[in-house]
Amino acid sequence: MDSDWTTEAPAKDRRVRRSRAALMRAAVELVSERDSPAVAVSEIAEAADVSRQVLYQQFGDRDALLLEAALDLVRRELLGDLAGLASATDEHGSFLALGRHFAAHRRFYRALLTGASAYALNKALTGLFLPLNREHLGHAFGRHLDAQGAEDLATFLTGGAGAVVNTWVVDGPDPLDPEEFAGRLMRMRSVVTAMITKEAGR
C-alpha cells in the first residue's frame, strides 16, 4: 500500500502543479486580452484545458485565482531581479526591472487595480515587497534608525511606492516608459536618503 501511495502522490502533485500553472496563465492571458477581470470561470477553465471543478478545488473562486495569478507573475518574473535592491548594488537596474515588468503586463494589472480585487492585490503585493525594502533599509540606514523606525519607514516607503506604481500603471501615458519611471523612482530614493541622513546628523 505504501509503495502505491509513493508512486501515486508525486504524479498527482505534478498534475496539480500543471493545472494550477495552466489556470493562472489562462487567467493572465484572458484578463489582458479583455482589459477586464470580468472573465467567466468556464472560459478560464476551457482555456486551461481543465474542468471548472478543478478551478474551484484549487482556487475557490475566480477572484482568488486572479489574485494568485498576479502574485505568481511577480514571483516568477520580478522578485529575482529586485533582489538587487537589498544589496544596493544596482538600484537603477532594479527600478528599471520593476518598470519593465509592470509595463509588459499593464493590461492585466490595470484590470485588477481598477476592479474589486484592488485592495487584496495591493495588500498582497505589499507583503511581497516589504521584506525587500526592510532589508535594503537595514543595510543603508541601520546605524541611523532603531528597529521600530526602520520597520515604520519600510512600511511607509512600500505603501508609497505601491501608490506611485498603481497610478503609473492605471493612468500613465500609453505606452509606459520604464526608463523614465526608473528615473522618477531614483529621484524619490535620493530625496528620502538625503532626508534620513540629514535628520540622523542632527
N, C-alpha and C positions, 0 to 999 in steps of 0.2 A: 504493500500500500504506500509506504514512504517513497519508494522509487517512482511510482506512478505520479505522486504529488510533485516530486522534484523535477520531473521532466515536463509536467504539465504547467506548473506555475511560471517558469521563465517564458514559455511560449505565450501564455496568457498575458504576462506583463508586457511583452513586446507588442502584442496586438493592441493592448490598451494604449501604450505609448504612441503607436502608429495612428490609431483612430483619434486620439487627443490632438496629435500634431495636425492631422488632416482637417479636423474640425476647426482648429484655430486658424490654420492657413486659409480655409474656405471663408471663415468669418471676416478676416482681414481683407481678402480679395473682394467679397461681395459688398461690404460696407464701403470700401474705397471706390468701387465702381459706381455706387449709387450716391456717394457723399451723404449717406444717411444710415443710422443704426436700425432703421425700420425694415429689417430683412426677416422674412419668415423662417422659423425654425426648420420647417420642411425643406426650404431652399438650401439652407446651410448644410443640412444632413445629406441632401441629394448631391450637392457639390463635393462633399467629403466622401461620398460613396459609403455612408453608414446609415443606420436607421435613426429615426427620431428618438427611439427608446435609448439608443447608445448615447446620444447627446444629453438627454435628461439624466441618465445614470452617471455620466462623468462630470457634468457641469451644473445640473439642477435646472437651469433655465437659460434663456438667450442672454440676458444681461450679465450673468456670471461668466458665460462663455466669452463675451466681448471683452470684459474686464481682464480675464485671464489671458486672452489673446494679445491684448495690449502689453501686459506685463511680460509675457513670453517674448514678444518682439523686442522690448527694451533689454531684457536679459541676454538674449541671443546676439543682438546686433550692436548694442551700445555700451553696456556696462564694462565690458573688457577694455574698450577704448578709453573710457572715463577713469580707469584705474590710474592713469597718469595724473589725474588731479590730486590724488592722495600724496604722491611723491613730489608734486610740483615741478616735475622735470620739463613738461611741455603743456603749460596751461592753454596756450592758444590752440594747440592741436586738439586738446580735449574739448574746448569750447566749439571748435570747428566740427569735430565729430558729432557733438550734440546737435548743432545746427543742421548738419547734413542728414542726420537720422530723421529728425522731425520734418525736414523739408521733403525728404524722399517719401515719407508716409503721411504727408499732410492731410490728404483727404480722409484717411482713416481716423487720425487723431482729432481732426476738426469735427468730424461727425460725432465722436464720443464726447468731446469737450463742450459741444453745444446741445447735448442730449441729456436724458435723465440720469445717465451714469457718470456725469461730470464730477460730482462730489466724490464718488467712490474711486474714480480714476485718479483724481488729484491726491487723495489721501494715500492710495496705494503707491503712487509714484514718489510721494514724499518719503514713504517708508523705504523705498529703494535707494533714493539719492542721499538721504540724511546720513547714513554711515560714511559715505564718501566725503561729504562736507565736514563731518565731525572729525574724521581722521586728518583731513587736509588742514583744518584749523588747529588741530592739536600740534601738527608739525610746524605750522607757520607762526602761531601765536601762543604756544603752550606756556611760555615764560611770562606772557603779559596777562593771561586770563586764568581765573580759577576754574574748577571743573564745572560749576553751575553756569558761570559766564560763557564758557566755551560751548556748553550744551544749548544755552539760550540763543547764542549767536548762530550756531549751526542750524537750529530750527528756523530762526528768523530768515537767514540767507536762503535756505532751501525753499521755504514758502515764497519768499520774494522772487527768487529766480524762477520758480514754477509759474508765478503770475506773469512774469515777463515772457516766458516761453509760450504760455497759453495765449496771450494777447497777440504775439507774433504769428503763431500757427493759425489762429482764428481770423484775425483782422489784418495781417500783414499783406504787403503787395504781392501780386502773382506775376512771376514766380518768386518764391522766397530766395533770399540771398544769404546762404550760410556764412560766407566770409564776412559780410557786413555785420551780421548778427554776432559772430565771434568777436569782432572788434568792439561792439557795444558791451558785451559781457566782460571783456578785458578792461574796458574803461571803468565799469562799475566795480570790478575787483580792485583796481588801483585806488579808487576813492575809498573803499572800505579799508584797505590795507593802510592807507595814509591816516585815516581817522583813528584806527585802533592804535597804531604806532604813536601818534601824537598824544592820545589820551593816556597811554601807558607811560609816556615820558614825563608826564606832569608830576 
